């Protein structure tokens, strides 16, 4: 290879490196721009009675409280209180007829009238499943998640709801269930793709 061919080969190699660098930088820019844009939001309070009508499992008062707090918080809600109601058995033992008073707030896009200091919110993906949400939720909790979807989810500000809840009473293993949606949450809340902890 003569000197001219060597120079040409060097320029070609330099061009390839420069092109690759530009593509990498462009990729970084695309990734950054793909981040959800924050918009103003305002907290809206909710109070409702949740009635568990599933067959299996039965929940203790504390067990229902913990699971409902988990579902609400992971969905982006501010939980003020979860108060089980049907706790007439000793020490709040498991009960097939159990309810809870839910007191929580959800972030809604927009601002309150006369309030210019609203919380900034973004849309985040939330996913519950018997594997992803373990150990807080397990295969046996399919009916509880089904009731959460029916009774509570309409109160939350969500979109793109998808569910696969083939709940079979008394069957705790051997099947999969899932519930996923996008929820409008505070921009500081981070990504809430559920994995079993806040």
C-alpha positions as CSV (number, residue, x, y, z in Angstrom):
1,X,0.0,0.0,0.0
2,X,1.5,3.4,-1.0
3,X,1.3,6.6,1.0
4,X,-1.8,7.8,-0.8
5,X,-3.7,4.6,-0.1
6,X,-2.6,4.7,3.6
7,X,-4.0,8.3,3.9
8,X,-7.2,7.3,2.2
9,X,-7.6,4.3,4.5
10,X,-6.9,6.5,7.6
11,X,-9.6,9.0,6.5
12,X,-12.1,6.3,5.9
13,X,-11.5,4.9,9.4
14,X,-11.8,8.3,10.9
15,X,-15.0,8.9,9.1
16,X,-16.5,5.6,10.4
17,X,-15.5,6.5,14.0
18,X,-16.9,10.1,13.7
19,X,-20.2,8.7,12.2
20,X,-20.5,6.2,15.0
21,X,-19.9,8.9,17.6
22,X,-22.6,11.1,16.0
23,X,-25.1,8.2,16.0
24,X,-24.4,7.5,19.7
25,X,-25.0,11.2,20.6
26,X,-28.2,11.2,18.5
27,X,-29.3,8.1,20.4
28,X,-28.7,9.8,23.7
29,X,-30.7,12.8,22.6
30,X,-33.6,10.6,21.5
31,X,-33.6,8.8,24.8
32,X,-33.6,12.1,26.7
33,X,-36.4,13.5,24.7
34,X,-38.4,10.3,25.2
35,X,-38.7,11.0,28.9
36,X,-42.3,11.9,29.9
37,X,-43.0,15.7,30.1
38,X,-44.1,17.0,33.4
39,X,-47.4,18.9,33.7
40,X,-49.2,20.7,36.5
41,X,-51.5,18.6,38.6
42,X,-53.8,19.0,41.6
43,X,-54.6,16.5,44.4
44,X,-58.2,15.2,44.5
45,X,-59.4,13.5,47.6
46,X,-61.4,10.2,47.6
47,X,-63.4,8.3,50.2
48,X,-64.9,5.0,49.3
49,X,-65.9,1.7,50.9
50,X,-64.0,-1.3,49.4
51,X,-66.0,-4.6,49.7
52,X,-64.0,-7.8,49.2
53,X,-66.3,-10.3,47.7
54,X,-63.8,-12.9,46.6
55,X,-64.1,-16.5,47.7
56,X,-60.4,-17.3,48.4
57,X,-58.3,-16.3,50.2
58,X,-59.9,-14.7,53.3
59,X,-58.1,-11.7,54.8
60,X,-57.4,-10.6,58.3
61,X,-58.0,-6.9,59.1
62,X,-54.3,-6.1,59.1
63,X,-53.7,-8.2,55.9
64,X,-56.3,-6.4,54.0
65,X,-55.0,-3.0,55.2
66,X,-51.4,-3.8,54.1
67,X,-52.4,-5.1,50.7
68,X,-54.8,-2.1,49.9
69,X,-52.1,0.4,51.1
70,X,-49.6,-1.4,48.8
71,X,-52.0,-1.3,45.8
72,X,-52.9,2.3,46.3
73,X,-49.4,3.7,46.9
74,X,-47.9,1.8,44.0
75,X,-50.6,3.2,41.8
76,X,-49.5,6.7,42.7
77,X,-52.1,7.6,45.3
78,X,-51.4,9.4,48.6
79,X,-52.9,7.2,51.3
80,X,-54.4,8.9,54.3
81,X,-56.0,5.8,55.9
82,X,-57.2,2.3,55.2
83,X,-59.6,1.3,57.9
84,X,-61.0,-2.3,57.8
85,X,-64.6,-2.5,58.9
86,X,-65.7,-6.1,59.4
87,X,-63.3,-6.9,62.2
88,X,-65.8,-8.5,64.6
89,X,-63.7,-11.7,65.1
90,X,-61.1,-11.9,67.9
91,X,-57.8,-10.2,67.1
92,X,-59.0,-9.3,63.6
93,X,-58.8,-13.0,62.4
94,X,-59.4,-13.8,58.7
95,X,-62.9,-13.1,57.7
96,X,-64.8,-14.0,54.5
97,X,-66.9,-10.9,54.7
98,X,-64.6,-7.9,55.0
99,X,-64.6,-4.3,53.9
100,X,-62.4,-1.3,54.3
101,X,-62.9,2.5,54.3
102,X,-60.3,4.0,51.9
103,X,-59.3,7.6,52.3
104,X,-56.8,8.7,49.7
105,X,-55.9,11.3,47.1
106,X,-55.0,11.1,43.5
107,X,-53.1,13.6,41.3
108,X,-55.2,15.0,38.4
109,X,-53.8,17.0,35.5
110,X,-54.5,20.7,35.7
111,X,-54.4,23.3,38.5
112,X,-56.8,24.3,41.2
113,X,-58.6,27.6,40.6
114,X,-56.5,30.4,42.0
115,X,-53.6,28.0,42.8
116,X,-50.4,28.6,40.8
117,X,-48.3,26.2,42.8
118,X,-49.7,22.8,41.7
119,X,-47.7,19.6,42.0
120,X,-45.9,18.6,38.8
121,X,-47.0,15.2,37.5
122,X,-46.0,12.7,34.8
123,X,-47.5,9.5,33.4
124,X,-45.8,6.4,34.8
125,X,-46.3,2.7,34.0
126,X,-47.6,0.5,36.9
127,X,-47.7,-3.3,36.7
128,X,-49.0,-5.8,39.3
129,X,-48.6,-9.5,38.8
130,X,-48.2,-12.6,41.0
131,X,-44.5,-12.8,40.2
132,X,-43.5,-9.1,39.9
133,X,-45.4,-8.0,43.1
134,X,-44.2,-10.9,45.2
135,X,-43.9,-11.1,48.3
136,X,-46.6,-8.5,48.9
137,X,-49.0,-10.1,46.4
138,X,-49.1,-13.8,45.5
139,X,-51.1,-16.1,43.2
140,X,-53.9,-16.3,45.7
141,X,-54.4,-12.5,45.6
142,X,-55.9,-12.6,42.1
143,X,-59.4,-12.0,43.3
144,X,-58.3,-9.1,45.5
145,X,-56.6,-7.4,42.5
146,X,-59.7,-8.1,40.4
147,X,-61.8,-6.3,43.0
148,X,-59.3,-3.4,43.2
149,X,-59.6,-3.0,39.4
150,X,-63.4,-3.0,39.5
151,X,-64.0,-0.8,42.6
152,X,-60.9,1.4,43.1
153,X,-59.1,1.8,39.7
154,X,-62.0,4.0,38.2
155,X,-61.2,6.5,41.0
156,X,-57.6,6.8,39.9
157,X,-56.4,8.9,36.9
158,X,-55.3,6.1,34.6
159,X,-55.0,5.1,31.0
160,X,-54.0,2.1,28.9
161,X,-55.5,-0.4,31.4
162,X,-54.7,-4.0,30.6
163,X,-55.5,-7.0,32.7
164,X,-55.4,-10.8,32.7
165,X,-57.2,-12.0,35.8
166,X,-58.3,-15.6,35.3
167,X,-59.0,-16.0,39.0
168,X,-59.8,-19.5,40.2
169,X,-60.9,-19.8,43.9
170,X,-58.6,-22.0,46.0
171,X,-56.0,-22.2,43.2
172,X,-52.8,-20.5,44.4
173,X,-50.2,-21.8,41.9
174,X,-50.0,-22.9,38.3
175,X,-51.5,-19.8,36.7
176,X,-50.5,-16.2,36.0
177,X,-52.4,-13.0,36.5
178,X,-51.5,-9.3,35.8
179,X,-52.9,-5.8,35.9
180,X,-51.1,-2.9,34.3
181,X,-51.9,0.7,33.5
182,X,-50.4,4.2,33.2
183,X,-51.0,6.4,36.2
184,X,-50.6,10.2,36.6
185,X,-48.2,10.5,39.6
186,X,-46.0,13.2,41.1
187,X,-42.9,13.8,38.9
188,X,-40.7,13.2,42.0
189,X,-42.2,9.7,42.6
190,X,-39.9,7.9,40.2
191,X,-40.8,5.0,38.0
192,X,-43.5,2.8,39.7
193,X,-43.1,-0.4,37.8
194,X,-44.1,-2.6,40.7
195,X,-41.6,-5.2,41.9
196,X,-42.8,-5.8,45.5
197,X,-41.7,-2.7,47.3
198,X,-42.3,1.1,47.3
